[in-house]
Amino acid sequence: MPTHLEIEKRYLLHELPDLSGLKSVATIDVYFPEVSDHARLRARHQGDVFELTKKTRQTAENGYVMVEQTIELTQVEFDFLSGTSTRRIEKTRFYIPHGEHLIELDVFGDKLTGLIIAEVEFQSEQDLALFEKPTWLGREINDEEVLAGGVLSGKTFEEVAGVL
C-alpha cells in the first residue's frame, strides 16, 4: 500500500471568497469504524476517483504532518464500503490557486451545511512555515480535533457550532 507524508495547514472560514470560474468537484467521504470517536479510515468518492485512505499523525506533537496510506477502489468496492457506515460527509471542493500553492476549499453540505474549511498542502515543513495566507482564510484549526474529518463525520453542524 503506497504511503506518503502529507504536510498541510487547515483553516476555518466564516464566509466564502469569490468562487466564480473555479474548478470544483463533489466529494463523498465515508469514515470507519463507526464506534470510534475519531475514525481514521476513509472511503472517498471524488469525481471519477474512488479510494480508501488511512490517515494518522506522524507524531502526536505535530498536527501538520500526516502519514497517508491510500489504495484505489472500484465504484462497486466504494459502494459496498459506504453502505457499512453512517459516518458520511458530503461537500464540494473548490481549487483556488494562491502563489505556488493550491488552496482546497470545502463547502460542506447535508448535516454539516454551513461549515467551510480550507486546506493547503506543502512540499516541506519549511515551505509550510513560510506560507503567507490570503486575508480571507480564517483561523488555523490543525489542532482542533473536533474539526478533523474523522470526527466531523459523526457530527452535525449544530454539534460543532460552539467551536466555530
N, C-alpha and C positions, 0 to 999 in steps of 0.2 A: 504494500500500500504506500503510495507516494506521501512523503512527509515534507513539509516546508514550514519555515517560520514566517509568521505574519506580524509585521510591525505596524501598528495603527493607533490613531487617536480618534476618539468618538466624541461627538458634540450634540447637545440638546438644542433644538431650535424652537422658538415660540411663534415664528411667522416664516412664511416661505419667501425666498428670493424670487426673482423673475425666472420662471422655468420655461418660458416660451422658446420653442425651437430646439430644446434639449432632447437628447436620446433618453428614452425611458423603457423599462421592462417590468411587467407584472411578475411578482415573486411570491411563492408559497413556501414557507418553511414549516416543517413538522418536527417536533422535538421528542426525544426518547431518553429515558423511560418516564412515563407519566408520574411515577411515585417519587421522583427526585425534585427537590426544591430548585435545583439549578441543573437542568438536563444539559448534557454536553454533546449529545449525538443528534445530528440534524440531517433530515432528508430535505432536499431543496429542488423545487421546480422553478426555473428561471428561463423564460423564453423557450427555446428548444433544448435546454440543458437540464438533465436530471442527475443529481449526485447525492452521495452520503458523506458527511464530514463529521469528524470528531475534533473538537476544538478545546484545548486546555492551555492554561497559563504555563509559560516556560518555567517561571519561578513564582512563588506566592507573592513576593515583594514587587514584582514588575507587572503592572496592568497593561503595558503597551505591547509586549511580545507574547504571541500565542503560537503554540505548536498546532498545526493543522494536518490532519490525515484525511485524504479525500479519495473516493473511488467513484467512477461513473456508474450511473444506473440506467436501466431502460425505463420507459414510461410504465410498463407493466410492474416492474420492481418498485418504482416510486409509488404507484397507485396502491400496491399491496401494503407497503410500509406505512403510507399515510393513513391507511384505514385502521391501523393498530394504535393510534394515539389521537387524543383530542387536543393536544398542545400544539396549536396551529397559529401561525402568524401570516397575515396577508398584507402585502404592501406593494407600492410602486416605487421602484428605484430609479432615480434620475442621476445622470452622469454630468458633472459640472467641471469643466477644465479650470484650473487655477494655477497659473505659472507652470511649473514642471509636474504638478500633481493633478490627480483626478479625484474630485470630491464625489462620493457616492451618498446621495441624499435619499433617505427612505421616508416616504409618506405612508403611514400605517392606515389600514382600513379595518373593517369588521369590528371586533371587540376592542381594538386599540385606536379607533378613529380619533384623531386629534393629536396623536403623538408624531413628532418629526425628529428623526435622528440622522446625523451625517457622520460619515467616517472617511478618514484619509489614510491611505497606506503609504508606507515609506520603505526605501531601499535599505536604510540603516538607522540605528538609533541616533547617529549624528545628524542625519537628514531630518529626523523627527524633531530634534532639539532646535534646529534652525528654521523650522516651519513658521511662516507668518500667516496666520489665519485671516480670512476675509472678515470684515466687521459684522456681517450678518450671521456668522456662526456664534452660537451661544456658549454656555459654559461646557467645559470638558467633563465627560462622565465616565472615563475609563474605570475608575474605582467605585462606581455606584452599581453594585451587583444587581440591584433590582431592575436596572435598565439594560442588562445583558439579555440577549435573545433567548437563552435557555430558561431564564426566569420570566421574562415578559410573556413567553408562550403560555404560561399558566395564569396570566393576569388579565384584567380588563383595564381600560383607561381610568376608570373611577378608582381602581385599587392602587394605581401608581401616581395619580394626580397629585398627591401630597408631596412627592419628591420632585415634582416638576417646577 
